[in-house]
């Protein structure tokens, strides 16, 4: 069993079109699957990192983005240390939903840091 100096729970959230799963899989395992299936509920991924001689474990919680799974989000937020909120730059609705995502997160967490990032920058011509 590995010893970690710290473990952090990071929520990865956003609408279903934001490509969350592929971004998490690329970050954690350096893999990309253009036909990745829809996340149902939540998918867990682990990334181990070392910085300044310390070992950190990131628990990446890839939260399903479809409206039908949104009721589960408050439970997944418990114990989170931070969040990454993704939106598809080619889909205006995703950006419109950002405040809804933040509102749900703030209901169940302390004031954790949340980073907002746009995806599909390679498709800027469709913006």
N, C-alpha and C positions, 0 to 999 in steps of 0.2 A: 504494500500500500504506500502510495506517495504522500509525502508531507507537503502541505501547502502553507505558505505564510499568510495567505488570505484567499477567501473564496467570495466571488461576487456574482449575484444573480442579476442578469441583464435581460430586460424585456425587449423583444423585437416586434414592433407592432406596425399596423397600417392596413389599408384596404387590400383586398385579394389581388389586385392588379399591380401591387408595388414590388413584386419579385423578391419578397423577404427571404423565402426559403433558399433561393439560389445565392443570395448575398451571404447568408449565414453559412451555408455549406462551403462556399468558396473561402470564406474567412477561416472556418474551423478545419477543413479537410482538403482545401485546394481542389475541389471538384465542382463541375458545372453541368447541369442537366437541363437543356432548354425545354424539355417536356415534363418538368417537375410537376407532380400532382398537387392538388389542393391540400393544404394543411387542415386537418380536422381537429379542432380543439387546440392542442399545443404539441410542439415537437421540441425535444430537448437535445441540445448539442453542447459539447464541452471543448473549450480551448484552453490549453495550458501555456502560460507565458512566463518568461523570466525577465526581470528588470532589476538592475543594480544588485545582483546576487540573490534576489528573492524570487520565490516561485508562487505564481498566482494561478488560480483556477477560475475561469469564466464559465458560468452556467448560462448559456444562451437559450432563452425561452422564446421560440418562434411561435407567436400566437396567431391562430387562424384569423384571417381578416374578413371573412364573410359575415354579414349581418347576423346570420342565424347562430353564429358562435360567440357573438359579442357579449352575451349574458355571462359567459364564463370568465371574462377578463378580470372583473374585480377579485375573484379568487386567486388568479394567477399573479396579481399584483402584490399580494402579501409577501413581505420579506424582500422585495426587490431593492436593489441598490442603484439602479439607473435604467434608462430606457432609450431605445433608438426608434424613432417614429419615422417611417418611410412613406413617401408618396410618389406616385408615378407622374413625372412631369408632363406626360402626354395625356393625362386624364384629369381634367379640372375637378371632377367630383372628389378625387382623393385628397386634394388640397383643401377642398371645402369641408372635409370630415376631420381635419386635424384637431380642431377645438373639441369635437365630440370625444376623440380618443384621449386627449389631455384631461378632459373633465372626468372620464371614467377612472383614469389612473389616479387622479388627485383624490377621489373618493376613498380609496383604500390604502394609500401610501402616504408616508411623510413626504416632504417636498424633495423628492428624488430628482436628480438632474435628468433631463430629457433632451436628446439631440434630434433635430429635425433634418432629414436628408432627402433629396430628390433622387429618384432612380430613373433608369433608361435615358441617361444623358446622351447616349449614342443615337437616340431617336429625336433629337431636338427639332428636326424639321417637321415633326408631327405635333409639336407643342401648340 
